[in-house]
């Protein structure tokens, strides 16, 4: 088996359907051996190691956090490779093969730790109080990021409007247009957020969380439209200009945009720590884009006034084209979430493992799906239990699993279906 095969095996260690596998690669010199644990029937099969004389083998260590049979029924903790062994493997011979195997082990260690991390169920009263306090603190920080960004954008838009008008620079007009639309976009995002948390349960029974994503799409298309207008105006300026006369260099205008750059940099750093929230992430991306816009705008405006006149409108075209590309990509990602794109394979593996090990009465996992519905994820899990299990028991297990999955921060809703076999036809018609 080649190294590419090893990496391919690692990437597919938990298919999101009925047959679930965890794969471990053990290296003895150049001989690669697969150890497999079948999670479906809880049987372990290990290929006999092929030792090579005087070659060290990769040892395993137990996780630092204690695990019991219920939380780690397949002994995944015993498969964690020690950091010392990984470091030794990277240093030995310095070959590409060793580095790839070391990277594989590191990824596998991270995966095991994710799988064995708690799903946040049944917290104590102290935990409840701590989580409530933490949530309030996070909400305050989110509001500070949103309101602070809005206030800063209002002030900076006026500052950059002055810079653009006083200088007549197309590059600074590009920075001004981007800044001038920021307060409007903030209002759109804030309105979308307020709409998503308040809804008529009869009119919108599944909630209005997708309103945030819709607001993000509107924001993206708005910024794209502004960029196209700026490109057209810059091309017109180049076409109508005659002679080699330089644009007038305006120091106060450049200083004004420099101040805007500094404020945006501080907002960028603050929003970076909160970018897991979809609304703040859009603001963070906007601040990131503004850093490039302001820096490049200052450079091309100065160059247009000191070197060649055409550098200024060309700079405006470049700025607008970059903004258009960035927000087109953002709009595409948001539209994918609205369309129901699948969650990451890592998240699906995490949900599959947690469902499989949630209760001893769960024998198999028939199906596990996770897909976006706006900013958050919908989870569908089909579990298999013994046909003789009482109805009340199957109901309690399924409901408990559903509630546990819905405690995950990025899960909007979880659906758990209980079955007694896996040989039936698909239960939903194909689209």
N, C-alpha and C positions, 0 to 999 in steps of 0.2 A: 504493500500500500504506500503510495507516494504522499508527500506532504500536503499537496492539494486535497487529497482524499481525506486526510486528517481534519483539515479545516472545514471541509464540506460536511463531514460527520458532526463536527461540533456545532455548526450552524443549524442543523436539523435535529437536535437532540430531543425536542419535544414537539412533534407534529400536533396541530391543534385538533386532532380528531381522536378516534377510539383507541388507537395503538400508540402508547406513550413510552418513550425510551429516554434513559439518561446514559450518555456515553462517556467513557473514561479511556484515555489513551495512556498506556504505560510504555516507556521507552527503555530498551536495553540495547545500548550502542545504536546500531542502525536498524534494529528490529522493532517494529511498532506492533503492539498487541492491543486489541480492543477488549475492554471489560464492559459488559452490558448488564444493566438491571432493568428487567421488564416490570414497569409499574402497574401494568394492567392486571397481571395475575400474581404479582409479588414473588416471582421466582427469580433467582439470581443465577446467571451463567457466566463463568469466568474462563477465558482461554488460558491454557497453561503457559506460564512465562517461558521465554526462550532466552536463557542467560548466556552472556558472552563473557569469557574469562577476563578478569581484571577490569571489568567495566562497571561503574557504579550504577545502581538502579534508582529510580525516582521513588522516594518514600512519601508516605502520607501522614498527616497529622490530624488530630481532632480539633474541631473548632474551639476557639476560646470560650464562646458562650455555651453553657451546658444544654444538651439536648436529650430528650427522653424518647422512648419508643414511639409515643404517640405523635410528637412533633417532628421526629425524624425516623419514620418507620423503615426507610430504605437505606439507612446508615450513610447518607450523603456526606455527613460531616467527616467521616473517616476517609473520604476521597479528596479532601483538601490537601494540596501540595504545599509543603513548608516554603516560606519566602527564601530561606537559605538555599534550598535545593534549586529554586527557580533562578536565583542569582548565580549559583554555581553553574547551572546549565547555560546561562547567557555568556558566562566568561569562558567556558570550556571550548577551545578550538575556534571561537568567534565565527563559527560557520552560520550561514543563513538558515540551514536546517535547524540547528540548535536554538537560534533566536525565535524561529517560528513556533517550535514546540514549547518554548518557554512562554511565549505570548499566549499560546493555546491554554497552558496550565493556568496562567494568570486570569484569563477570561473565564475559565471553568471555576476557579476559586470565587470570583465575583458572582458568578451565576448561582453557585451553591449558597452563598451568603444571602443572596436575594431570596432564593426559594425558602430558606429556613428563617427568614425574618418574620416576625409576628404580623398577623393580618389586622391587628388592633381590635380585638374582641373582648368584651366584658371588662372594661377598665374599672379600677377601684374608684371610690369617691374622691380620693386625692388626685388620681389621674384625671377624673372629670373636671375638677377645679383647675388643674394645671392646663388642660387642653382648652377649657373655656377662656382662661386668662390669655393663653397663647393666641387663640383665635381673635380675641378682642384686640390684642397688640398688633396682629397681622392686618386686621381690618383698618386699624388706625394708620398703619404704614401705607396700606394701599390707597386710602383716601388722601394721605399726604402726598403721595406720588402723583395721583390724578389731579388734585386741586393745585398742587405746587407747579406741575407742568402747565396747567391751564393759565395760571397767573403769570408765569414766566413767559409763556408764548405770547400773551397779550402785550406785555411790555416790550418783548424783543421784536415783535412784528412792527410796532411803532418805530423802534430804533432802526430797524433795517429798512423800513419805508423811507425814513429820512436819508439813510445812506445811499439808497438807489436813486432817489430823486435828485439829491445834491450832486451826485457824481455822474449820472447818466450812463453808468457802466452796465452793459448787458449781463455780465457775470453777477454783479450785485443785484440786478433785477431778478435774476434766477434765484439767488438766495432770499431776496425779499418775498417773491411769490410763494416760495416754499414755506417761509416763516409766517406769511400773512394768512395762509390757509390752515396753519396749525391750530389756532383757537377754534375755528369752525369745525375742524376734524375732532378736536377734544369734546366739543359739544355733542357731536354725533355719537362718539363712543360713550360719553356719559349718559346720554339719553337711551342708548341701546342697553347699557348696563342696568339703569333704573327700570326699564321695561322688562328686562329678563328676570328681575327678582320680585316683581309685582305682577300678578296675572289673575285672570278669572278662571278658576279651576274648572268651571263648566264649559267655557269656551276653549281653553287650552289645557286639557286634562294631563298632558305630559309635560307641562311647563313651557316656559319661553326662553330657555337658555340659549337656543339657537339665534335669538335676537342679537346677542353679542357678536356672533360670527357674521350675521348679516350686516351689522354696523361696521365690522372690520372690512368686509368686502366693499361697502359703499365708500369707506375711507380710502381704500386702495385705488378704486377707480377714480375718485376725485383727484388724488395726487397724480395719477397717470394722465388725466385730462390736462391738468395744469402744465405738466411736463411737455406734452405735445404742443400746447400753445406757445411755450417758451422756445421750443425748437423752431417752430415756424417763424417767430419774430426774429430770432437770431439769424436764420437763413436770409430773411428779408433785409436785415441790416447789412450783411455781407454783400448781398447783391446790389444794394443801392449806394454803398460807400464808394467814393472815388478819391484817388490820390493816396499819399502815404502819411497824411497828417495823423499824429498820435492823439488819443483821447487825453483829456485833462486829468491829471492825477490828483485825487482829493484825499488828503490825509485824514480829516475827521471822519469821512465815510469808512475808510479802511479800519480806523480805530473802533468805530461803532460795531462793525461786523466782528472784529476781534473780541470785543466784550461779549457779543452774542455767542461766539465760539466757547469762551470760558464758562458761561452759564450753562450751555448745553452739555459741556463735558461733565459738570457736576451732576446734572440731572441724569445723564447717561450712567454714571457710576451708581447713583442711588437706585434707579429703576432696574439695574442689572441684577440686584439681589432679590427682586420681586418678580422677575420675568416669567415665573411659572403661572402667574395669573394672566389669562388671555388678554385682558384689557391693558394691563401694565406692560405686557410684552409688546403690544402695538406701539405704546408710547416709547418703550426702550428702543425699538427698531427705528422709530421716527427720530429720536435723539441721535442714534448712531448715524443715520443718514445725514442729519443736519451737521454733524461734525465734519463729514467729508465735504458737504456742500459749502459750508462756510470757509473751511481751509482752502479748498480748491478755488472758490470764488475770490478770496483775497489774493491768491497767487496770480490768477489770470487777469484780475483787474489791475494789479500793479504792473504786470508784464505788458498789458495793453496800453498803459500810460507811459511806460518807459522804453519798451523794446519795439514791438510791432502792433499796429492797431487791431489787426485781425485776431490776435490772441484772445482778446476780450470776448467777442461773440462766439468764437470757437469754444472757449471755455464754458460759456453759457449752454452751448449745445451738448457738450460732454456731461455737464452737471445734470441737465434735464434728461439725457439719455440714461444715465445711471439711475436716477430717481425712477424713471419709467420702468426700467428693468427690475429694480428691487421691489417695487410695489406690484408689478405684474406677477412676480413670483409669489409674493405674499397673498395676493388675491387667489392665485391658483391653489395654494395650500389651504386657504380658508374654504374655497369651493369644494375641495376634496373632502373636507370634514363635513360639510353640509350634505354631500352626496353619500356619505357613509363609508369612507375609506377604512380599511382594517387597522386595528391597533398594532403596535409593534410586536414582532415575534417574542421578544423578551417578556412583554406584559402577558401575552397569551400563555406562555409557558408558566409564568408565575401563577396565573389564575387556575390553570389546569392542575398544577401540583397542589395548590391550596385546596381545591375542591376534592382531589383524590385523597388527601390526608385529613380532611376536615372531620370525618366521623368514621369509626370502624364499620358501621353498617353500609357505607358506600363501597360497593365492590368494584365498579368500573366507571370510567368517564366515557360516555358515548359520543358526545359532541361538546366542543368549547369554542365559542365565537366571541369576539370582542371587536367592536367597530364604533367609529365616531358618529355622534349625532349632535353636531355643533361643537362646542369647546370640550365636551366631556364624552365619556365612553359608555356604550350600552354593552352589557355582558349577558350572554346566553349560555347556560350550562345544562346539559342533559346528564344526569347521574343515574346509575343502575344500582338497584337494591334487590334483595332477595324477594321473590314473589310472595313468600309467606309473611313478610313484615306487615304488621298491622297498619291500617290506613292512617291512624292518628300519629304513629311513629314516623312514617314516611313524610307526612305533612310537617311535623316538627323539625325533622332533619333538613328538609328542603327549605323551609322558611328561615331556619337559623343560618344556613349557608347564604341565602339571599341577603339577609341583614348584614352578615359579615362582609360580603363583597361590596355592598353599598356604603360601607364605612371607608372604603378606599377613596382618597381625595379626588382622583380623576374619574371616578365612576358615577355616572348620573343615575343609572338604574340597572338592576340585575334581575334576570329571569332564570329561575331554576325549575327544570322539569324532571320528574322522577319516572323512570322506566324500570321494567323487570327483565329486559333482554335487549340485545343489540343487533338482532337479525332482521328487524323490520325495515320497510321502505322509508325513504325520507318523509318526514311528517308535514313538511310544507311544500307547496308547489313551487316549481322553479320559476324564476322571474322571466 
